[in-house]
C-alpha cells in the first residue's frame, strides 16, 4: 500500500463518523488518550500557524493601504506604478554578433 493510499484511507475514516467510531472502539483507553494528546498538539500548532498567517496578512493589507494613501497624496496612480515597474531595464550579456 502506498503512502497516498494510506492517506486516502485516513481521510475516509475521519470523514465518516461511523467509520471513525468503529476504528476508535478497537483502541485501548491509553491508546485513545495518546491519540487525543497528539491530535490536540497538532491542532494547537495549526491554530497558532493560522493565527500568525492571519496577522501577517493583516499587516500586509495595512501596509498596502498606507502605500496607497501615500501614492494618492503624491498624485501617483496605481497604473503609473505598474507601468513604471513593467519597464525594467534588461541586464546581462549583449546578444552575440553574427559573422
Secondary structure as GFF3:
##gff-version 3
##sequence-region A 1 99
A	DSSP	alpha_helix	3	14	.	.	.	ID=ss1
A	DSSP	alpha_helix	17	25	.	.	.	ID=ss2
A	DSSP	alpha_helix	29	74	.	.	.	ID=ss3
A	DSSP	alpha_helix	78	86	.	.	.	ID=ss4
###
